[in-house]
Amino acid sequence: MNVHCTQLPAFVDGELPLEHHEDFRAHLASCEACGVRFHDLLQADILGRLAHAKAEQTPEATEAPPAPWP
């Protein structure tokens, strides 16, 4: 593990300064551990976004059910 490995969360979260992106991407291409972790973090992010979107689409328990067709 080196200093670039510690930058992975900041890169994924968009908090790594732009001037460090090129060096970090080069590291990511050569570090298998970071590549695996990067993949895992992206999957977790995608799943979180999907769950959030689904939760926003789900009617709340306090809402009345839709009226039946006449």
N, C-alpha and C positions, 0 to 999 in steps of 0.2 A: 504494500500500500504506500502511495506517495501523496504529495499535497493535492494532486489532481483528483485522487479518489475521494478526498474530503469535500470536493466541490460539486459532487454529483447532485445532492439534494438542491443546492442553489441553482444549478443548471436546469433541473427538471421544473423547479418552481418559478423559473424566469427571473431569478434574483442574481444570477451571475452576471457581472458587468460585461457588456458586449466586447470589450477589448480582450476578454479572456476566453471567449467562445472558440476561436480558432484553435488555440492550444488545447482546450479541453476536448474538442471534437477529435483532434489527433490522438489524444490520450485514450479516448473512448474507443477508437478504432483498434487500439493495440492492447487494451487491458480487458482480458476476458471477464474478470470479476466485475468490473464496472459495467461491461456490456450486459451481463446477466442481470445485475441490479437495476440498470437503466430500464431494461425490458420489463422487469417486475414492477418498477415504480410507474411506468407508463400504463401498464395493465391496471394497476390499482387506481390510477387517476381516471382512466376511462370508465372503469366499473363504478367509481364514485359519482362521476358525472351522469352516467346512465341511471343510477339509483336516484339521484337528485331529480333528474328530469321526470322519472316515473312517479316520484312522490308528488311532484307539482301537478301531475295529470290526474292523480287519484283524488276523487272527491272526499272531502272531510266527512267524518262520521256525523257531524251536526247538520250537514246539508240534507234537505229532503230528497227522496228519490225522484227521478223524473216521472212526470205524469204519464199514465198509460195512454196508448192510442185510443182515440174515440171510437 
